[in-house]
């Protein structure tokens, strides 16, 4: 038996052929998926890391700090 072959449930399979078939499957799937265009220009998020998610904004609110500085 060649090093490229393995046996599964009594049937011999070629590892190289399986890899090639999988690569072809993935290419066909990518080709069949429509590419969706962006509705608006994508921009980098310049907010601090803690403010980029709702959980982060809840855990570390900065809005009260902005109001407390405005009234002083």
N, C-alpha and C positions, 0 to 999 in steps of 0.2 A: 504494500500500500504506500502510496506517495505521501510526502509530508503535507502536501496541499489538500489531501482528502481526509475527511473524517466521516465516521459512521454514526447515524442517528436512526433509531428504530429499524435497524437492519438495512438501511439505504445509505449509499455512499454519496457524499456531497463534496464539491470542489469549493474550497474557501474563496478562491479568486473569483470564480463565477458568481458566487453569492454576493460578494462585495461589489462586483460590476453590476449585477442586476439591481442591487439596492441603490447604487449611485444613479442608475438610469431612472429608477422610481422617483428619487428625490428631484432630479432634473425635470422630469415630466410634471411633478407636482408644482414646482416653482413656476414652470412655464404656464400651467393652467390657472394659477392664482392671478387675478387681476391686480394691477398695481393701482393703489388708491392715491390720488393726488391730495396734497394738503389744501385745506380751504383758505388758509391764511399763511403768511410768512412765519416760519418757526424761528423763535429767538431763544437765546440762552437765558436761563433763569438766574438773575443776579441777586436773588434774596439769599440771606444766610441759610446754611444747611438746615438749621432747626425750624425755619419758617417755610420750607418747601412742601410740607405735608400738613394736613389738617391736624393730625395728632401732635405734631411739633408745635404748631401755632397754639394749640390748646394747652400743651404742657409748659410752654415758655411764651406767654403773651407779651407783645411789645407795645400794643396799642395804649394801655394805661400809662406807660412811660412817656409816650408822645404827648398825651394830654396833660400830664403833670408838669412837663417842661414848658408847655405853652402858657400856663396860667401863672408861672412864677415871675 
